[in-house]
Amino acid sequence: MNIKAIIAAAVLTSVASPAFAQSFYVVQDVKTKKCTITESKPTTTETTVVSGDTVYKTRSEAEAGLKTVKICTSY
């Protein structure tokens, strides 16, 4: 009986983990100076993270953070 519970918990954890691991970043395009929200941290030099060390857990948090970043005047 315990083996079934362990297997069920493992399956649920593996399915639910990607949803909890999602993160959002406020980034700025270097050329256009336009800010956007991305789901992955930029790895190129074309965009930079302008939200500092802040990693948002939901898109709505990132949208609220986008409005508070002073460097992001256009988005």
N, C-alpha and C positions, 0 to 999 in steps of 0.2 A: 504494500500500500504506500509506503514512503517513497519507493522508487518512482511510482507514477506521479506523485506530487513534485518530486525533484525534476523529473523530465518536463512536466507541464510548466514549472517555474522557469526552467532553462529556455524553453521555446518562447514563452511570453517575454522574457527578458531580451532574447535575441531579436524579436520582432519590434519591441518597444524602444530599444536602445537608440536606433538612429533618430527617432523623433526627439529624444531628449538631448541628443548631441548636436542639434542644429544651432548654429550661431550666426549672427548678422554683424556686419561691419559697415561703418559710414566711411566712404572713401571719396577722394577727389581726383578727377582726371587732371594730370599735370598740364596738359596743353590747353584745355578748354576751361579749367577751373570749376567745372560743374561737379557737384556732389551727388553721389548715388549710394544705394544700399546694396551690398553684396552678401551672398551666403558663404563666401569663402574669403580667407585673408589673401590679399593680392600678393602675387609672387613676382610681378614685373615692376619695372620702374615707371611705367606709364600711369599708374595710379598709386596714391599713398593713403594710408589710414589716417583720417583726421580726428577720429574719436579717441585718440590716445590708446590707453590700455583697456578701454571699455569695450567689452564684447556683449552685445545684446542677445538675449535669449529668444525674443520674439520679434517679428517684423514691426509690430506696432510700437514696441519700445525703441527700435532703431529709427522709426519715423519721427517719434517724439525727440529723440536725441539729435536727429538731423536738423531739427528746427532750432536747437539750442547751441549748436556749434557755430561760433562766430565767423569762422573762415568760410562757411558754406552760405554764401549770399544767394546763389542760384542753384536750384535742384529741380 
